[in-house]
Amino acid sequence: MNFPLILVIATAVTGLIWLLDVLFLRSKPDSQPIIIEYARSFFPVLFIVLVLRSFLFEPFRIPSGSMIPTLLVGDFILVNKFSYGVRLPVIHTKILDTGSPERGDVAVFRFPRNPKLDYIKRVVGMPGDSIEYKQKTLYVNGEQIPISGEKPHVSPGTDDIIPGVVRRVERLGDVEHDILVYDNRPSGDRSWTVPDGHYFMVGDNRDNSNDSRSWGFVPEANLVGRANYIWMHWNNRILWSRLGERIK
């Protein structure tokens, strides 16, 4: 279901009905046809939702574990759509340049192989960067990305230690965040050069993420926005500790 398209159509139809009534029909409040009454009631609400969702903030739900431990399945996040440029809904044409991704951002984007799908990963490579993934460690332009600490991964909500999974702290630019690596999985060593106008996106769950290492680069035109906050978590139950948590 293309919700943005449905929202645009619903807003346009209710707005047009309301406008026709104001300019030509001029129906009285106590004798309005029900379609005009509904249009006058719903148009302001739909218009506000359209503006907020299209140009400022949009909620998303995390459906997979590719960003564990930063984001869990069932996290509801708020994405700042003003971060990477204001774009028109549905056609995604940029109308105002307000900024670009920075290394370490957690970004939502339209999947290059199927733009109907939204993906979320961490920005690792900028346009022109050389990226290497070797022995489960990232290298950017020949420099190793700093990694510190190593401890077992504890499942959120159950406090169970997951065997064979190691949690590390990685520093990308000014952003320090946790990643997961699996001792029993191959590294998949490889190198890439990021083309101009594209970005290299990688999941924090390094050995369990379908990302740029598999399918390539993300065009600038596919960017949706930067993930800022977790506003709710629901996956069979609420994890209250995650409410209002800032994404880093």
C-alpha positions in Angstrom: 0.0 0.0 0.0 1.4 3.4 -1.1 0.4 5.4 2.0 2.1 8.7 0.8 0.1 8.6 -2.4 -3.2 7.8 -0.6 -2.5 10.7 1.8 -1.8 13.1 -1.1 -5.0 12.0 -3.0 -7.2 12.2 0.1 -5.9 15.7 1.0 -6.4 16.9 -2.5 -9.9 15.5 -2.9 -11.1 16.8 0.5 -9.5 20.2 -0.1 -11.0 20.5 -3.6 -14.5 19.7 -2.2 -14.1 22.2 0.6 -12.9 24.9 -1.9 -15.7 24.3 -4.3 -18.2 24.7 -1.4 -16.6 27.9 -0.3 -16.4 29.5 -3.8 -19.6 28.2 -5.5 -22.0 26.1 -3.4 -21.8 28.1 -0.2 -23.9 25.5 1.7 -25.2 26.4 5.1 -23.7 24.5 8.1 -27.1 23.0 9.2 -27.9 21.7 5.7 -24.6 20.6 4.2 -24.4 17.3 2.2 -22.5 14.7 4.2 -19.7 14.6 1.7 -19.1 18.4 2.2 -19.3 18.0 6.0 -16.7 15.2 5.9 -14.4 17.1 3.6 -14.5 20.2 5.8 -13.8 18.1 8.9 -11.0 15.9 7.5 -9.1 18.3 5.2 -7.3 20.3 7.9 -6.3 17.1 9.7 -5.1 15.4 6.5 -3.2 18.6 5.4 -1.3 18.9 8.7 -0.4 15.2 8.6 0.8 15.5 5.0 3.0 18.5 5.8 4.5 17.0 9.0 5.0 13.5 7.4 6.4 14.7 4.1 8.7 17.6 5.2 9.5 17.3 8.9 9.1 14.0 10.7 7.9 10.5 9.8 7.5 7.5 12.1 8.9 4.1 11.1 8.8 0.7 12.7 12.0 -1.5 12.7 11.1 -4.9 11.1 14.4 -6.7 11.2 17.5 -7.2 13.4 20.1 -5.7 11.0 20.7 -2.7 13.3 21.0 -4.6 16.6 22.1 -3.5 19.2 21.3 0.1 18.2 17.8 -0.6 17.1 15.7 -3.7 18.0 12.9 -5.4 16.1 9.7 -3.6 17.3 11.3 -0.2 17.9 9.2 2.7 16.6 11.5 5.5 15.5 11.1 9.2 14.5 13.0 10.2 11.3 14.0 13.8 10.7 13.1 14.3 7.0 14.5 17.9 7.1 18.1 16.6 7.6 19.0 15.6 4.0 16.8 18.0 2.0 13.1 18.7 1.6 11.5 16.5 -1.0 8.1 16.4 -2.5 5.9 13.5 -1.4 5.4 10.5 -3.8 7.8 11.8 -6.5 10.7 12.5 -4.1 12.1 15.5 -6.0 14.3 17.6 -3.8 13.1 21.2 -3.6 15.3 22.5 -0.8 18.8 21.5 0.1 19.1 21.5 3.9 22.1 19.2 4.5 23.8 15.9 3.8 24.5 12.7 5.7 27.5 12.6 8.0 29.6 9.6 8.7 28.1 7.7 11.5 24.5 8.8 10.9 21.7 6.3 11.2 19.8 6.9 7.9 16.6 5.8 6.4 16.6 5.4 2.6 14.6 3.8 -0.2 16.2 0.5 -1.2 18.0 1.0 -4.5 16.8 -2.4 -5.9 13.2 -1.7 -4.9 12.5 1.9 -4.0 9.1 0.9 -2.6 11.0 -0.5 0.4 12.5 1.6 3.2 15.8 0.5 4.7 17.7 1.8 7.7 21.5 1.5 8.1 24.5 3.4 9.3 26.3 5.8 7.0 29.9 4.5 6.7 31.2 5.7 3.3 30.8 9.1 1.8 31.1 10.0 -1.9 34.7 9.3 -3.1 35.7 7.2 -0.1 37.5 3.9 -0.4 36.0 1.3 2.0 37.5 -2.0 3.1 36.0 -4.6 5.3 38.7 -7.0 6.6 38.7 -9.4 9.6 35.4 -7.9 10.7 36.9 -4.4 10.9 36.1 -1.4 8.7 38.8 0.7 7.0 38.0 4.1 5.4 40.5 5.6 3.1 43.1 3.3 4.4 42.5 4.2 8.1 41.1 1.6 10.5 37.9 2.6 12.2 38.7 2.6 15.9 37.2 -0.3 17.9 37.3 -0.7 21.7 35.9 -3.0 24.3 34.6 -6.5 23.8 32.0 -8.2 25.8 29.2 -10.8 25.4 25.9 -9.7 23.9 23.0 -9.8 26.3 19.5 -10.1 24.8 17.4 -7.0 25.7 14.5 -7.8 27.9 15.7 -11.3 28.9 19.2 -10.7 30.1 20.3 -13.9 28.4 23.9 -14.1 27.1 23.8 -15.0 23.4 26.6 -17.5 22.7 29.2 -16.6 20.0 28.0 -13.0 19.7 30.5 -10.3 20.7 29.6 -6.7 21.3 32.1 -4.0 20.5 32.3 -0.2 20.5 33.0 1.5 17.2 33.8 5.1 16.5 32.7 6.6 13.1 33.7 10.2 12.9 32.3 11.8 16.1 29.8 9.0 16.6 30.5 6.2 19.1 28.1 3.2 18.9 27.9 -0.5 19.6 28.1 -3.2 16.9 27.7 -7.0 17.0 30.0 -9.6 15.4 29.5 -13.4 15.3 32.6 -15.5 16.0 31.4 -18.4 13.9 30.7 -16.5 10.7 33.1 -15.6 7.9 34.2 -12.0 7.6 33.6 -11.6 3.8 36.6 -9.4 3.3 36.2 -7.0 0.3 36.9 -3.4 -0.8 34.8 -0.8 -2.6 35.1 2.8 -3.9 32.0 5.0 -3.3 30.9 6.8 -6.5 30.1 10.5 -6.5 26.5 11.2 -5.3 26.3 7.9 -3.4 26.7 6.5 0.1 27.9 3.2 1.6 25.5 1.9 4.3 26.2 -0.9 6.8 24.1 -2.4 9.5 25.4 -2.5 13.1 24.6 -6.2 13.3 27.6 -6.7 11.1 27.3 -10.5 10.4 23.5 -10.4 10.0 22.8 -7.4 7.8 21.8 -7.1 4.1 23.6 -3.8 3.3 25.9 -2.1 0.8 28.4 -4.9 1.2 25.9 -7.1 -0.7 23.9 -4.8 -3.0 26.1 -1.7 -3.5 25.7 2.0 -3.0 22.7 4.3 -2.1 22.1 7.2 -4.5 21.6 10.6 -2.8 18.2 10.8 -4.4 17.1 7.7 -2.3 17.7 9.3 1.1 14.7 9.8 3.3 16.1 11.2 6.5 18.1 10.7 9.7 16.8 8.6 12.5 16.7 10.6 15.7 14.7 9.0 18.5 12.9 5.8 19.6 9.5 6.9 20.7 8.1 3.4 21.5 9.0 -0.3 21.5 6.4 -3.0 20.9 7.3 -6.6 20.0 4.9 -8.7 22.0 5.5 -6.4 24.9 6.6 -2.9 25.7 10.2 -2.2 26.7 9.8 0.9 28.7 13.6 1.5 28.9 13.7 2.3 25.2 11.0 5.0 25.2 12.5 8.4 24.3 16.0 7.0 23.7 18.2 9.0 21.4 19.6 7.1 18.4 23.4 7.4 18.1 
